[in-house]
Amino acid sequence: MAKAEDRALAPSASLNDDIGEETRLRMYRMQVEIREAEQRAFDLFLQNLVKGTSHLSLGQEAVAAGCAAAMQPGDLSFCTYRGHAHTLARGVPIEQVLGELMQRDNGLMRGKGGSMHLTSVDHGVMGSYAIIGAHLPIACGAAWRAQYKGQKDVSVCFFGDGTTNIGAFHEALNFAAVWKLPVIFICENNLYMEYTPIGDVTAVQHPAADRAASYGLPRIIVDGNDADEVYRTATAAYRKARAGEGPSLVECMTYRYSGHSRADPAKYRPEGELEKWKERDPIKIYRERLKQFGISDDIIVGIETDVKRRVDEATEKCKAAPPPSLDILTTDVYADGGFAWRN
Amino acid sequence: MAELTYRDAVVRGIAQEMTRDPDVVFLGEDIGKAGGVFKATVGLYDQFGPLRVRDTPISEQAILGAAMGAAMTGLKPIAEIMFSDFFAVCFDYIANEFSKSRYMSNGQVKCPLVVRTGNGGGARFGAQHSQSVENWCMMIPGLKVVAPSSPRDVIGLLAAAVRDPDPVIFLEHKSLYPTKGEVPDGEIVDKLGTASIVRPGKDATIVALAMMVPRALAAAEKLKSEHGIDCEVVDVRSLVPLDTQTILGSVARTHRLFTVEENPRLCGWGAEIVSIVADEAFYDLDGPPVRITTPHIPLPAADILEDLALPSVDRIADRVRRSLES
C-alpha cells in the first residue's frame, strides 16, 4: 500500500495475476451491471418513472466493484445517498434497486426509503445515509460490535470528497484510530463536493489522504478507475482490520460523469475535463485488462449481453409492479410494527 | 428496601442491566475511570472493565453514531451525552438517524439503544448547560422519551429502556441527582408508557415531569394545608409513549388540568396534553386548562434569575389557587 500513490499516477502496466480470473470476471460483471443499471435509472428518470432525486455513480464503478469484490460474506457496507453502485455490488437484485427508485412495491424498502436510503441487511448493506458524514461514526459502532464480540467482519464506509470537511468525518477517524476498530473508510474523490470543486474549499490537495496523518494513519491514494488497484488496496486494508490492527483511510481518485444529482447538468466543469476522464473510463480500462489476460471476446460480450438482458427484465418487472400498498404508511415506526405514541 | 440517591440509582440501574446481559455496553465522556461528571457512573468501570465501560473523546457525534452502529448489529448500548444541551451538536443521530432507520429500511434496521443525559436547570450553569430539552426529542417519530423523577423510577425505567427494542432518550435531571428515595431490593423493571399518580386528590390534576414532580407535590401540600385545595399529582414519567389514559382519567375525576413544565413555553409537552384533553375530555373540564412553564427565554445563570424562570413551588401553588378561585 505504500506505493499506492505512485500507482495512482499511471495506469497499471504490469500483468500481475495476483487477483485471478474468477474475481476479475466478477469485478467486470459488477462494473457493467452498475453502469447499465445507473444508465437505466437515468433513462427512467427522463421518462418520469424514477421520481424524487437520484445520485448516480456513472464513472465511479471501479471503486464499488473493487471494494465489494474484496469483501467477505458478513462484511458490512455503509453507503451514502450515492449508494446504488455499492448496493448492487453486494449482490442486491437490480429489480429491487430499480423498484425502490421507481417507488414500487417490489422496491428494496417498498418505497419507504427511496434512492438515497438503499438498505439490504441480508446483503450486508447496512444503509445509505443522506446526511453527509453521518454514517462514518455508525460504521465505527458496527466495527466496535465486531471487536467486542470477537467477530471477524469488517465495516466498510463509502463517502465522497465533500464529506472530509464535516465534523463527523474527523470524529469518526479519531474514534476508530483510538479504539483500533476494524473499519475501512473509502473516500471516492470525484473532484467535486456537489457543484464546487473540492480543491476550492479544502486546505489540502488530497481531502482524505492528506488528513490521515492527523489520526496516525498512512496516506493512501489509489487510482479509483482501476478496479484491480482498488481491489488490492481494499484487500490489504480489510486484512489489516481483521488482524486487529485498526482502521484504514483510502482515497480513490475518480470522476463522476453526471451531475451531483438529477437536478445538476454539471455546467461548472471545465471544457474537456469529462472527455479526458472518459478516456480512462473504468469499464474501458477493465475490458482491455481482461483481454490482456487472454479472456475471449465471447466471454466479455457474453457478460455484457447478460447484464443488459437482466437490466431489461428488471425494468419490465418494475414497470409492471404496483405502487406500495397504502397500509405501510404507518408501519415500522416502532418495533411493535406500528406508530402508536400514546394509549 | 434501602434509601438511595437518584445518582446512585443510575449506577445501580446500569449495573443491573449490564450484569443481566453481556450485550449491554456503555460509552461516553468521562464515564469510566472518572465515574462521570455527576458521579452517576462511579464504580461501573471497575465492575465491568474497560471493554464494556468505554471512555470516549469529546465527540458527541461519534458517541451517538457508534451507539447506533453497535445497536443495529447486535449490541444494546447505553450512550451518555453529558449535558442534554449537547444534543444540539449530535442531533443528526437523534432526529435523522436512529429514529428513522427502522422506518426508512421498511423494518430491516433495528436500533435498541439508550441515550442517557443530564437534563434540566437549577444548577446555575447558564443557558447552555441547563435546558430542558424533552420537547426537542418528543416531536421526533421513532423515539421513546423517558424522564424519571425518583430513584426507584430511575432504576425501573432505565431497565425498561435498555430492554426496549426502540431507541430511548433517557433524561436524568441534574438537580435531582442528590435527592433520595426508598428503593426496593432486587431487580426492578418498570414499563415505558405509564404515568403514575403520585398523590391522589379531588380538586385539580397537576401533571408534571422530572424535577417538576417534587415541586408539584410540595405545591399540592401547600395548597392543602393553606387553602384546603386537594390536588392530584400525575408524574408523566414517559412522554413517548404517553399514558394519556391516566391523565384523562384524573381529569375526569378532578375536572381541572394544570401542567408544570420546565421547558420554555413554546411547543412544550404540556401543550400536547392540553390539546388531547381539549379534544377528548372537554366536557370534563370545569375551567380552562393552565400551563405553568418556564418563559420563552434562554435560562440565566444568576440564582435569583434562574429561580424566577423555573416554575417554583410558590408559583405553582399560586397559579392553581387563583385559577380555582376565579
Interface residues (C-beta under 8 A of the other chain):
Chain A: L76 L108 M109 R110 K112 G113 H117 T119 S120 V121 D122 M126 G127 Y129 I131 G133 A134 H135 L136 P137 I138 A139 C140 G141 A142 A143 W144 R145 A146 Y148 K149 S155 G167 A168 E171 A172 N174 F175 V178 W179 I328 T331 D332 V333 Y334 A335 G337 F339 A340 W341 R342 N343
Chain B: V25 L51 R52 R54 T56 P57 S59 Q61 A62 I63 L64 G65 A66 A67 M68 G69 A70 A71 M72 T73 G74 L75 P77 D92 Y93 N96 E97 S101 R102 Y103 M104 S105 N106 G107 Q108 V109 K110 P112 P141 G142 K144 D164 P165 D166 G193 V240 P241 L242 D243 T244 Q245 I276
